[in-house]
Amino acid sequence: MTLSPDIMAALHRAAMPDFARWQRMVYATGGCAQPVRLHGERFTLDRRTGEVLDVYRTADEPTGYLLTACGNRRASRCPACSATYKDDTYHLIISGLRGGKGVPEEVSQHPRVFATFTAPSFGAVHAHRQSAPCRPRRDRPVCPHGRPEGCGQRHDRDDPQVGQPLCVDCYDYIGAVLWNARAGALWREFTKAMPSTLARLLSITRAELRRTARLSYAKVAEYQARGLVHFHAVIRLDGPDGPTDRPPEELTVELLDQAIRQTAAQDAQWGRQLDIRPVYVFNELDGVSDQRVAAYVAKYATKGAESAGTVDRPIRQSWEIARLPVTEHARRMIYTCFSLAELPDHRDLLLRQWAHMLGYRGHFSTKSRHYSIRLGDLRQARADFRAEQARLLTGLTLPAETLTVAEWRYAGNGLRNGEPFWTKVARQRIATARLIARQRETDPALTMAECAAGRSPSEAVLNT
């Protein structure tokens, strides 16, 4: 039997003397697909006496370097790091809905909704519909270019035609790109205007509102198939001290719903479709469960414009556009970004730099300060836990007060010949271990085989 070149390279890598240590580093990164190689050293000192307690140098490593995870949130770039980011986002959202991670459980009694803000229409596109297809009519109206203004076909959700314009000559590509470019600012203006709307509905001043309530939110951006972003947001009303403080009785879900609709209606740039649903601890007929909301937001926190048919990397030169493996609709939007970037009125939008994002340059996930724990806090807690586990393995005992001094230098990134195979194996084993742990938390009576054959709780939530 002849082995493939990839398998031969993997066997050759496994035969190298530094393989065991390299493999442990790969597992420490979670199976990162684009790990960063570092050179440097780290010293741990007793803060009171200045005594050097521990020294680590990459020069002493069999590999000659240290691997660290790339931290990329995009699933298309690094499945391992995006899975970690997804889990962190889930805990960030669910703690602001149910409590935990420093947020009191009483926060689940605060008024909160799950709102979806959409972009306006810039032209008719093929759409996925649950209903039966329309019957073709001979008198179907046509656009000025002679193309039908409606589609008589029924498209499945994964149909490549979904999101593509019915007439590319009628489609307002300039308006679509500029809307993406200004969507982040539009969201910021919405959050600034919401307190004024709430104060008006309560017949009080903004100063009085600040002494009465606080608005908290967490938002994620998602690309629609037509290449335009829309926002999913968890919006919550708290007392003036935040999640630890229950709001007054007059601040209800119905009032929050009314305030969101009125604030969005003040700006004509938002699309006409605005979906607002109450969030409950469990599924309700007229709302949505907090677990489902958290899983939904976490899912889209790891996706970018590539889900709309474009690429996940910056485009440096205009001649590259014709060769990109993208949909023709995305290609036209990218060309539009490059064209508008040359105009003085739009240079501040940096459209050429963000052409691969179809013009959008905002953050994909944001939250207000008091919504819940920060992503940085979750990452620091994970780093502290891993450091403590490493000290336990080495038998190093440290005093209560220590100081760490380190100097690291970039030495490259990515995987070398033969390493992708073993990294994928590590990633699969880590994913299986996490799946088993989650399933056994849900049902301790499950065997390991039953857990491995099942789905994770978050996957089950997303498919209900």
PyMOL commands that set and color helices and strands:
alter all, ss='L'
color gray80, all
select helices_A, chain A and resi 5-14+19-28+58-60+79-98+105-109+173-202+206-210+253-265+290-300+305-308+318-323+328-341+344-349+355-357+375-394+419-442+448-453+457-462
alter helices_A, ss='H'
color red, helices_A
select strands_A, chain A and resi 36-46+52-57+66-68+112-117+214-223+229-238+274-280+288-289+365-367+402-413
alter strands_A, ss='S'
color yellow, strands_A
deselect
rebuild
show_as cartoon
